[in-house]
Structure formats: structure tokens, C-alpha cells
Amino acid sequence: MTYTVKARETYCEDKVLRDADVTVTDGRIAAVGAETAGEIIDCSAWRLLPGLIDMHVHGGNGVDVMDATDEALNNLSSYKLREGVTAFCPTTLTMPLEAIYSAIDAVKRAMKNAPGAKVLGAFLEGPYLDPKYKGAHPEGSIRDIALDEIKELVTYGDGAVTSIAIAPDKANAMEAIALVESLGVKARIGHSSAPYAQAKQAIDAGARIAIHTFNAMSPLNHREPGMVGAILGDDRIFGEVIADFVHIHPACVDLVIKAKGVDKTVLITDCSRAGGLPDGEYVLGELPIRVINSVARTMEGALASSTIGLMTAVKNVHQSLGYHLRDAVNMASLQPARALGLDKALGSIAPGKQADLVAIDDDFNVKFVMVDGKPFFAPFC
């Protein structure tokens, strides 16, 4: 099947084209700016962006990845289209191993059958975390690092585990990071009280993604730069950011982008099942949470994931911090693709890449989404 998508502006990796047609054939981008061919999809009143990639999301629309059911993952896949997300990493929580294995099973099935945004594979955020910086992860299920256990999780996933969180201050952390990377899985570091030198050691060992920079990690101090200092100062590692302006102050979001550059900053949602729903009481994994004014917290008051959509994060970085829309979009599409090692196929509008596209109006409302060449029109679910 061939489509031509017409748009007012088309946001490519390094430029913005006006009135440029994007031709899609058999699920891939065949040409940008070529003559019209096949069925016309008229987005000429809107901006055309690459599909967004949320590489850290726990849930939304009333479901949680730890529900570990086809219904939950399919619901989340459809829901993510609302925010212009065409691919995502379902993210687990620290729970007993049998619950994590059940979530991996659900992710395996969703990678083949998801009805909306495609599933790239699971991010296991836990159980190898530091209790001091556990955030909303239940301390009772946090585990010591066992290399055989980690290898078994990856082997069991059979390609369904894309990354694993490792706290650098835990015993055997450096060996675990090296093992994870040797297995073709990305090691993400965070939820840790590691000092600067230990965080640098983790990067030396192969860690290339920092989990929600500033949140749940040893802070920046002028005498002990902590994990934050190591992440901001090392060009080898991507820094995730929750740009809801609640998890970290807008000035600190700006600081991360300035320190890391737009090419090493990744916008994420870290969204919970409360995403897209009214204020109220919900459950994150096995922890009860309360959402007031769209801010989710545990009953003890700790921040518990977010309720933000990824397109809102893009809007915040563009409109509130003043970054070019192209750069804000790249931080939610191209950079997560690069961080996951998938940028040859995903993350930008370019010939040969998978046809993952999103059209937005001037108010950042998502009007049209295409996933692997399959068109979806608002309302999505």
C-alpha cells in the first residue's frame, strides 16, 4: 500500500520543510518531497512530526504494565496514540520476580499483537535499586544483584527485555552493567545514592542511559557532584528527563538540556495508570497512590511516576523553555531511538525508515498518527 501524506510543515532530523509530501510504501518512508503517489492523506493544515518514542512508561488510561495482561498492554498501546507516541517501552516496577516474569510474558505477546503504538520491549526498572532512593518502588521487593538471575531474566525475555535498571552503589553493580550490555541489553542507571566517582565507574562499565535525571539519585553538590554531576558532565550517557515541571524545576530541565545537549537528552513520561484520568486514588504496581491536580504521589507523599503525555513534554520544552520545536521533537523521537540503538529504523522522517508519523495542530493536539505505514485518525481510543 502506498500513501502520500501532505503537511504544512514536515519536521526532519535537521530541517523543517514546507509543503513537502511524504510518500509511504509498504510501511516505510519511500521519499520526502517527492511527487504525489498512491492514496492521499491530507494533513496540509498541520505539522508532521516523526512518531514519538516513550522509552519509560508504566501505564496510562487505567492500566499498568504490572497488570501483565493482554488487555492492559493493548489498552496502553492504543492510548499512547493520543499523545503522538508510535513506539514505547513498557516499564516494570520493583515487585516479586514472578510478577516481573508475568509482565515480560505480556510484553512478549504485545510485541507481536499491539493494536496501536508498537511495543519495543520491556524496561525492567527494578528490582536492583538502592532502598535509599527507591522512590515509589516497594522496599520489600528490592533485591541484591545476582548475575545469574539477571541473565535468566534476559534469556527468558528472548528479545523482549530492552533495558534493565542498575543502581551503581549495589554490590556487583559494575559486573551487572557489563553483563547486561554484553547480552545486547541497555543498562540504565539511577535510583541510587552512588557518589560521583562510582557513577562515573558505572558509565565506564558501559551504562549509557540515566534514569529520570535529578530524580531518585544522589544530588549535585559543589564538593560531591553525585550521580547528577556525573550524568551532566559525561557525553557518553543519555539523560532521561520528566519535563512535567513537577518532578524537576523548569530551570533544571533547561540545565539538563544545556549540559547534555539536545542530542543526549531524552524526554520521557514515566507515566502511571493515572495518565489521562481524573484526580483520584489509584495503584502503581502494588502501591496505592493519590493524584491531586494531576500530580501522583504515594500516601507518604513521595512522587509516584507522572500523569504527563509525551507530546505535552515536547510542548513544555518548546513553549516554556524556548527550544526550537525541531529540537524538542528530536528529544522525544530521534534521541530515544539512538539511546536504544534503534535509530537506523526509527526516530526521524527519512527515506528507508519505518513510517511512524504524527500530525499536530498549532495547539499540539494530535490529529493523525501512522504506525509502520498504518494510518490512525483522531479520536484514537
C-alpha positions, -999 to 999 in steps of 0.1 A, spaced: 0 0 0 13 35 -9 2 67 8 13 103 4 10 124 35 6 161 28 16 186 56 21 223 61 54 217 78 74 185 80 100 181 108 130 162 96 161 155 118 180 186 108 155 208 89 119 218 86 103 215 51 72 235 40 45 218 19 66 187 15 49 154 7 60 122 25 55 91 5 50 58 23 52 24 7 47 -9 24 52 5 59 84 25 52 91 61 41 99 59 4 105 96 -2 103 130 13 93 159 -10 86 136 -40 56 137 -63 23 125 -51 16 88 -53 -10 64 -40 -37 74 -16 -36 110 -3 -37 117 34 -44 154 38 -26 169 68 -19 201 50 -33 222 78 -10 206 103 27 200 113 40 165 105 65 151 131 82 117 135 64 94 158 73 100 194 91 72 214 84 68 251 111 46 264 100 49 301 63 44 308 45 24 334 9 28 323 -20 51 315 -57 52 309 -63 30 339 -38 2 332 -4 -7 345 23 -28 328 24 -49 360 -12 -59 354 6 -83 330 -25 -89 308 -31 -87 270 -59 -63 278 -37 -39 297 -9 -38 271 -33 -34 242 -51 -6 261 -18 11 267 -7 7 231 -39 23 218 -38 50 245 -3 61 236 -15 72 201 -34 101 218 -1 117 227 16 110 193 36 80 206 42 54 179 66 31 199 72 26 236 90 5 262 65 -9 288 82 -3 321 80 -27 351 82 -19 388 100 -35 417 79 -65 426 84 -102 433 103 -119 404 72 -140 395 53 -107 388 82 -94 367 82 -126 347 45 -124 341 50 -88 328 77 -100 305 53 -126 291 27 -99 284 53 -77 267 63 -107 245 28 -111 233 23 -73 229 54 -70 207 36 -92 182 0 -81 186 -2 -45 199 -31 -27 181 -17 9 183 18 21 192 43 -7 188 60 -23 218 98 -22 216 104 -44 246 104 -40 284 124 -17 305 129 -35 339 130 -7 364 139 -27 394 144 -48 415 181 -39 416 177 -5 432 190 14 463 164 15 490 175 50 500 164 63 466 136 38 459 110 64 450 77 47 446 92 12 444 83 -10 474 114 -16 495 104 -51 505 108 -64 469 142 -47 462 168 -74 456 206 -78 458 223 -81 424 227 -117 413 243 -121 379 227 -154 371 193 -140 379 198 -111 356 210 -134 328 180 -156 333 156 -126 330 172 -116 297 173 -151 284 136 -157 294 127 -125 276 141 -138 243 144 -103 229 115 -88 250 138 -71 275 155 -40 261 170 -25 292 175 -31 330 179 -6 358 211 -10 379 219 11 410 257 17 408 262 16 445 250 -20 449 274 -49 453 282 -64 418 268 -34 400 297 -29 376 297 -66 367 260 -65 362 263 -35 339 289 -52 318 269 -84 317 237 -66 306 255 -48 279 272 -80 267 238 -96 263 227 -68 239 205 -51 266 209 -15 277 219 -8 313 202 22 328 215 37 360 196 55 387 176 50 419 209 52 437 230 71 463 262 64 444 287 92 447 302 109 416 332 85 413 310 54 415 286 68 389 315 75 366 326 40 371 292 27 360 295 48 328 329 33 323 314 -1 327 290 6 298 259 23 312 246 47 286 212 58 299 204 77 331 170 72 347 150 104 351 179 127 357 178 145 391 150 123 404 159 94 428 196 98 427 224 114 447 222 152 441 246 177 426 268 193 453 298 216 448 320 192 469 304 159 459 288 162 424 269 129 429 252 110 402 237 142 388 271 157 383 284 125 366 255 124 342 255 161 333 293 161 327 297 129 307 289 130 270 287 92 268 254 89 286 219 99 276 199 117 303 162 110 307 140 139 318 104 141 330 95 176 317 63 180 336 79 208 356 68 190 388 95 163 390 121 189 384 120 227 382 119 241 346 153 256 352 167 222 360 151 207 328 169 236 310 201 228 328 200 191 317 194 201 281 222 227 282 247 203 298 238 172 278 229 190 246 197 182 226 215 151 212 219 134 246 186 144 263 156 121 262 121 132 272 101 105 289 68 104 307 73 78 335 35 78 334 14 57 357 -20 42 352 -35 75 362 -23 91 329 -53 106 311 -77 101 340 -92 125 366 -77 131 401 -83 103 425 -68 72 441 -50 46 420 -25 18 424 11 19 410 23 -17 409 13 -27 444 15 7 460 -16 29 465 -11 64 451 -32 96 452 -34 121 423 -42 157 431 -40 184 404 -26 158 381 4 151 404 7 115 416 22 107 450 24 78 473 3 80 505 35 90 523 40 120 499 67 107 475 63 114 438 50 83 421 55 84 384 37 111 364 5 117 345 20 136 317 18 128 280 49 129 258 35 155 235 29 177 265 66 173 274 75 184 239 52 214 242 67 224 276 103 223 263 93 243 232 69 268 245 81 273 281 119 269 277 122 283 242 138 254 224 132 251 186 103 227 180 125 205 159 149 200 188 121 194 213 106 168 189 140 151 184 144 147 222 112 126 221 118 107 189 154 106 175 172 106 208 153 78 224 158 58 192 195 65 195 197 56 232 180 23 224 202 16 194 172 17 170 178 50 151 186 32 118 149 23 117 131 47 140 131 83 152 130 106 122 114 113 89 138 100 63 137 76 34 141 40 44 129 44 80 97 29 93 67 51 85 59 63 120 44 98 117 22 121 138 4 153 127 -4 180 152 -23 213 151 -10 246 164 -22 238 199 -3 205 199 -34 184 196 -27 151 179 -48 148 148 -33 118 129 -8 91 136 8 65 113 25 34 127 45 12 103 25 27 75 -9 21 91 -30 53 94 -49 62 126 -72 92 128 -84 111 159 -101 102 182 -78 72 187 -94 54 217 
